[in-house]
């Protein structure tokens, strides 16, 4: 069993410590914005998904751009 699991082809996915699935990482962003422990309606979860998509694809600077469009000042 060990030799079958340690083949080079299967180990290439773990090189560099990138073992977390990208879907899990994306889902984690959504639930960080709208935690499951708090009641969130469909609109809030939908907005959280949009914000998580922006953050996942373009980084945190996309949130600053959204805040700029909505005329929200920081600080």
MARVEXDREN-869107 format. One record per atom (N, C-alpha, C): residue number from 1; residue in three letters; x, z, y. Coordinates in steps of 0.001 Angstrom, whole numbers, padded with zeros to 6 digits. Atoms other than C-alpha are relative to their C-alpha. Example, Ala and Ser with C-alpha at 12.3 -4.5 7.8 and 13.67 -1.06 7.14 Angstrom:
{nuba 1 volo Ala px 000890 pz 000000 py -001190}
{nuba 1 volo Ala px 012300 pz 007800 py -004500}
{nuba 1 volo Ala px 000900 pz 000000 py 001200}
{nuba 2 volo Ser px -000820 pz -000060 py -001190}
{nuba 2 volo Ser px 013670 pz 007140 py -001060}
{nuba 2 volo Ser px -000770 pz 000730 py 001090}
This chain:
{nuba 1 volo Unk px 000831 pz 000000 py -001185}
{nuba 1 volo Unk px 000000 pz 000000 py 000000}
{nuba 1 volo Unk px 000880 pz 000000 py 001253}
{nuba 2 volo Unk px -000870 pz -000081 py -001170}
{nuba 2 volo Unk px 002798 pz 000912 py 002441}
{nuba 2 volo Unk px 000679 pz -001328 py 000278}
{nuba 3 volo Unk px -000697 pz 001273 py -000215}
{nuba 3 volo Unk px 004681 pz -002335 py 001885}
{nuba 3 volo Unk px -000963 pz -001078 py 000512}
{nuba 4 volo Unk px 000981 pz 000978 py -000473}
{nuba 4 volo Unk px 001494 pz -004348 py 002434}
{nuba 4 volo Unk px -000339 pz 000229 py 001478}
{nuba 5 volo Unk px 000342 pz -000310 py -001386}
{nuba 5 volo Unk px 000765 pz -002545 py 005713}
{nuba 5 volo Unk px 001176 pz -000168 py 000953}
{nuba 6 volo Unk px -001175 pz 000075 py -000870}
{nuba 6 volo Unk px 004336 pz -002812 py 006992}
{nuba 6 volo Unk px 000613 pz -001397 py 000051}
{nuba 7 volo Unk px -000499 pz 001366 py -000100}
{nuba 7 volo Unk px 004701 pz -006586 py 006775}
{nuba 7 volo Unk px 000266 pz -000332 py 001468}
{nuba 8 volo Unk px -000389 pz 000345 py -001375}
{nuba 8 volo Unk px 006341 pz -008097 py 009865}
{nuba 8 volo Unk px -001147 pz -000610 py 000798}
{nuba 9 volo Unk px 001107 pz 000653 py -000700}
{nuba 9 volo Unk px 003258 pz -010139 py 010713}
{nuba 9 volo Unk px -000957 pz 001048 py 000566}
{nuba 10 volo Unk px 000928 pz -001033 py -000448}
{nuba 10 volo Unk px 001094 pz -007027 py 010952}
{nuba 10 volo Unk px 000641 pz 000935 py 001008}
{nuba 11 volo Unk px -000692 pz -000915 py -000910}
{nuba 11 volo Unk px 003734 pz -004997 py 012795}
{nuba 11 volo Unk px 000218 pz -000609 py 001379}
{nuba 12 volo Unk px -000227 pz 000647 py -001297}
{nuba 12 volo Unk px 004129 pz -007576 py 015588}
{nuba 12 volo Unk px -001039 pz 000434 py 001029}
{nuba 13 volo Unk px 001046 pz -000428 py -000920}
{nuba 13 volo Unk px 000835 pz -006386 py 017089}
{nuba 13 volo Unk px 000326 pz 001341 py 000645}
{nuba 14 volo Unk px -000291 pz -001347 py -000489}
{nuba 14 volo Unk px 002263 pz -002892 py 017565}
{nuba 14 volo Unk px 001298 pz 000081 py 000788}
{nuba 15 volo Unk px -001267 pz -000021 py -000718}
{nuba 15 volo Unk px 005576 pz -003872 py 019171}
{nuba 15 volo Unk px -000276 pz 000269 py 001475}
{nuba 16 volo Unk px 000189 pz -000352 py -001400}
{nuba 16 volo Unk px 005837 pz -002334 py 022625}
{nuba 16 volo Unk px -001069 pz 001051 py 000218}
{nuba 17 volo Unk px 000996 pz -001055 py -000128}
{nuba 17 volo Unk px 003174 pz 000271 py 021914}
{nuba 17 volo Unk px -001376 pz -000477 py 000420}
{nuba 18 volo Unk px 001299 pz 000529 py -000404}
{nuba 18 volo Unk px 000245 pz -002020 py 022687}
{nuba 18 volo Unk px -000950 pz 000015 py -001189}
{nuba 19 volo Unk px 000846 pz -000122 py 001179}
{nuba 19 volo Unk px -001967 pz -000702 py 019928}
{nuba 19 volo Unk px -001470 pz 000133 py 000358}
{nuba 20 volo Unk px 001391 pz -000160 py -000380}
{nuba 20 volo Unk px -005143 pz -000141 py 021939}
{nuba 20 volo Unk px -000656 pz -001367 py 000164}
{nuba 21 volo Unk px 000774 pz 001225 py -000096}
{nuba 21 volo Unk px -007727 pz -002854 py 021660}
{nuba 21 volo Unk px -000403 pz -000224 py 001459}
{nuba 22 volo Unk px 000348 pz 000279 py -001401}
{nuba 22 volo Unk px -008412 pz -004587 py 024991}
{nuba 22 volo Unk px -001468 pz 000305 py 000285}
{nuba 23 volo Unk px 001410 pz -000347 py -000197}
{nuba 23 volo Unk px -012160 pz -004095 py 024476}
{nuba 23 volo Unk px -000166 pz 001495 py 000222}
{nuba 24 volo Unk px 000059 pz -001445 py -000180}
{nuba 24 volo Unk px -011616 pz -000350 py 024146}
{nuba 24 volo Unk px 000477 pz 000376 py 001393}
{nuba 25 volo Unk px -000522 pz -000263 py -001336}
{nuba 25 volo Unk px -009602 pz -000385 py 027355}
{nuba 25 volo Unk px -001045 pz -000347 py 001057}
{nuba 26 volo Unk px 001048 pz 000413 py -000938}
{nuba 26 volo Unk px -012371 pz -002265 py 029171}
{nuba 26 volo Unk px -001164 pz 000985 py -000027}
{nuba 27 volo Unk px 001098 pz -000962 py 000122}
{nuba 27 volo Unk px -015064 pz 000073 py 027820}
{nuba 27 volo Unk px 000362 pz 001331 py 000639}
{nuba 28 volo Unk px -000465 pz -001247 py -000598}
{nuba 28 volo Unk px -012984 pz 003046 py 028927}
{nuba 28 volo Unk px -000142 pz -000053 py 001516}
{nuba 29 volo Unk px 000160 pz 000148 py -001452}
{nuba 29 volo Unk px -013016 pz 001694 py 032495}
{nuba 29 volo Unk px -001464 pz 000159 py 000416}
{nuba 30 volo Unk px 001429 pz -000105 py -000323}
{nuba 30 volo Unk px -016801 pz 001356 py 032473}
{nuba 30 volo Unk px -000442 pz 001451 py -000039}
{nuba 31 volo Unk px 000480 pz -001369 py 000159}
{nuba 31 volo Unk px -017365 pz 004884 py 031197}
{nuba 31 volo Unk px 000744 pz 000984 py 000887}
{nuba 32 volo Unk px -000666 pz -000845 py -000996}
{nuba 32 volo Unk px -014819 pz 006306 py 033639}
{nuba 32 volo Unk px -000775 pz -000056 py 001321}
{nuba 33 volo Unk px 000782 pz 000162 py -001228}
{nuba 33 volo Unk px -016953 pz 004932 py 036493}
{nuba 33 volo Unk px -001383 pz 000639 py -000158}
{nuba 34 volo Unk px 001327 pz -000564 py 000275}
{nuba 34 volo Unk px -020309 pz 005915 py 034929}
{nuba 34 volo Unk px 000068 pz 000764 py -001320}
{nuba 35 volo Unk px -000194 pz -000767 py 001235}
{nuba 35 volo Unk px -019637 pz 008720 py 032407}
{nuba 35 volo Unk px -001267 pz 000101 py -000844}
{nuba 36 volo Unk px 001127 pz -000113 py 000921}
{nuba 36 volo Unk px -021842 pz 008950 py 029338}
{nuba 36 volo Unk px -000646 pz 001378 py 000076}
{nuba 37 volo Unk px 000526 pz -001367 py -000060}
{nuba 37 volo Unk px -022253 pz 012681 py 029927}
{nuba 37 volo Unk px -001000 pz 000185 py 001139}
{nuba 38 volo Unk px 000961 pz -000051 py -001101}
{nuba 38 volo Unk px -024195 pz 012018 py 033134}
{nuba 38 volo Unk px -001022 pz -001113 py -000202}
{nuba 39 volo Unk px 001030 pz 001030 py 000146}
{nuba 39 volo Unk px -027478 pz 010153 py 033160}
{nuba 39 volo Unk px 000242 pz -001111 py 001020}
{nuba 40 volo Unk px -000162 pz 001164 py -000867}
{nuba 40 volo Unk px -026960 pz 006674 py 034563}
{nuba 40 volo Unk px -001022 pz -001044 py -000416}
{nuba 41 volo Unk px 000979 pz 001036 py 000282}
{nuba 41 volo Unk px -029675 pz 004092 py 034835}
{nuba 41 volo Unk px 000675 pz -001337 py -000244}
{nuba 42 volo Unk px -000519 pz 001333 py 000306}
{nuba 42 volo Unk px -029289 pz 000435 py 033983}
{nuba 42 volo Unk px 000736 pz -000606 py 001192}
{nuba 43 volo Unk px -000662 pz 000553 py -001187}
{nuba 43 volo Unk px -028385 pz -000471 py 037581}
{nuba 43 volo Unk px 001401 pz 000574 py 000159}
{nuba 44 volo Unk px -001301 pz -000653 py -000166}
{nuba 44 volo Unk px -025545 pz 002061 py 037711}
{nuba 44 volo Unk px 000990 pz -000505 py -001042}
{nuba 45 volo Unk px -000887 pz 000496 py 001059}
{nuba 45 volo Unk px -024111 pz 000946 py 034369}
{nuba 45 volo Unk px 000362 pz -001455 py 000260}
{nuba 46 volo Unk px -000262 pz 001397 py -000338}
{nuba 46 volo Unk px -024426 pz -002683 py 035487}
{nuba 46 volo Unk px 001043 pz -000102 py 001112}
{nuba 47 volo Unk px -000984 pz -000017 py -001087}
{nuba 47 volo Unk px -022542 pz -001956 py 038728}
{nuba 47 volo Unk px 001353 pz 000460 py -000530}
{nuba 48 volo Unk px -001252 pz -000485 py 000594}
{nuba 48 volo Unk px -019943 pz 000004 py 036741}
{nuba 48 volo Unk px 000671 pz -001100 py -000808}
{nuba 49 volo Unk px -000568 pz 001106 py 000777}
{nuba 49 volo Unk px -019496 pz -003006 py 034447}
{nuba 49 volo Unk px 000612 pz -001053 py 000918}
{nuba 50 volo Unk px -000558 pz 000960 py -000960}
{nuba 50 volo Unk px -018998 pz -005308 py 037444}
{nuba 50 volo Unk px 001316 pz 000504 py 000581}
{nuba 51 volo Unk px -001218 pz -000573 py -000574}
{nuba 51 volo Unk px -016437 pz -002962 py 039016}
{nuba 51 volo Unk px 001120 pz 000080 py -001034}
{nuba 52 volo Unk px -001002 pz -000064 py 001061}
{nuba 52 volo Unk px -014666 pz -002479 py 035683}
{nuba 52 volo Unk px 000568 pz -001384 py -000284}
{nuba 53 volo Unk px -000471 pz 001366 py 000217}
{nuba 53 volo Unk px -014470 pz -006256 py 035237}
{nuba 53 volo Unk px 000992 pz -000405 py 001078}
{nuba 54 volo Unk px -000922 pz 000312 py -001104}
{nuba 54 volo Unk px -012881 pz -006664 py 038671}
{nuba 54 volo Unk px 001324 pz 000724 py -000186}
{nuba 55 volo Unk px -001213 pz -000797 py 000176}
{nuba 55 volo Unk px -010417 pz -003859 py 037987}
{nuba 55 volo Unk px 000808 pz -000484 py -001192}
{nuba 56 volo Unk px -000683 pz 000433 py 001224}
{nuba 56 volo Unk px -009606 pz -005094 py 034477}
{nuba 56 volo Unk px 000707 pz -001332 py 000217}
{nuba 57 volo Unk px -000568 pz 001336 py -000192}
{nuba 57 volo Unk px -008978 pz -008679 py 035605}
{nuba 57 volo Unk px 001028 pz -000068 py 001126}
{nuba 58 volo Unk px -000837 pz 000175 py -001189}
{nuba 58 volo Unk px -007370 pz -008230 py 039034}
{nuba 58 volo Unk px 000678 pz 001269 py 000489}
{nuba 59 volo Unk px -000613 pz -001249 py -000434}
{nuba 59 volo Unk px -006326 pz -004603 py 039323}
{nuba 59 volo Unk px -000820 pz 000701 py 001071}
{nuba 60 volo Unk px 000721 pz -000851 py -000941}
{nuba 60 volo Unk px -007335 pz -001956 py 041819}
{nuba 60 volo Unk px -000172 pz -000658 py 001366}
{nuba 61 volo Unk px 000130 pz 000658 py -001309}
{nuba 61 volo Unk px -006796 pz -004230 py 044821}
{nuba 61 volo Unk px -001346 pz -000704 py 000154}
{nuba 62 volo Unk px 001319 pz 000635 py -000086}
{nuba 62 volo Unk px -010060 pz -005974 py 043953}
{nuba 62 volo Unk px -001042 pz 000988 py 000515}
{nuba 63 volo Unk px 000931 pz -001003 py -000523}
{nuba 63 volo Unk px -011874 pz -002698 py 044669}
{nuba 63 volo Unk px 000142 pz 000137 py 001514}
{nuba 64 volo Unk px -000210 pz -000047 py -001453}
{nuba 64 volo Unk px -010293 pz -002619 py 048123}
{nuba 64 volo Unk px -000646 pz -001197 py 000685}
{nuba 65 volo Unk px 000643 pz 001191 py -000560}
{nuba 65 volo Unk px -011529 pz -006165 py 048736}
{nuba 65 volo Unk px -001518 pz 000172 py 000048}
{nuba 66 volo Unk px 001447 pz -000254 py 000033}
{nuba 66 volo Unk px -015056 pz -005158 py 047695}
{nuba 66 volo Unk px -000379 pz 000979 py 001104}
{nuba 67 volo Unk px 000268 pz -000980 py -001054}
{nuba 67 volo Unk px -014910 pz -002140 py 050007}
{nuba 67 volo Unk px 000100 pz -000635 py 001380}
{nuba 68 volo Unk px -000160 pz 000698 py -001277}
{nuba 68 volo Unk px -013722 pz -004397 py 052834}
{nuba 68 volo Unk px -001235 pz -000850 py 000312}
{nuba 69 volo Unk px 001193 pz 000830 py -000192}
{nuba 69 volo Unk px -016666 pz -006782 py 052342}
{nuba 69 volo Unk px -001211 pz 000872 py 000334}
{nuba 70 volo Unk px 001120 pz -000911 py -000246}
{nuba 70 volo Unk px -019085 pz -003821 py 052303}
{nuba 70 volo Unk px 000202 pz 000858 py 001251}
{nuba 71 volo Unk px -000364 pz -000734 py -001216}
{nuba 71 volo Unk px -017410 pz -002454 py 055473}
{nuba 71 volo Unk px 000042 pz 001506 py -000277}
{nuba 72 volo Unk px -000228 pz -001404 py 000342}
{nuba 72 volo Unk px -016441 pz 000819 py 053797}
{nuba 72 volo Unk px 001438 pz 000315 py 000360}
{nuba 73 volo Unk px -001362 pz -000347 py -000410}
{nuba 73 volo Unk px -013456 pz 002462 py 055453}
{nuba 73 volo Unk px 000579 pz 001047 py -000954}
{nuba 74 volo Unk px -000691 pz -000934 py 000879}
{nuba 74 volo Unk px -010901 pz 004354 py 053405}
{nuba 74 volo Unk px 000620 pz 001089 py 000860}
{nuba 75 volo Unk px -000618 pz -001133 py -000694}
{nuba 75 volo Unk px -009921 pz 007825 py 054589}
{nuba 75 volo Unk px -000841 pz 000432 py 001093}
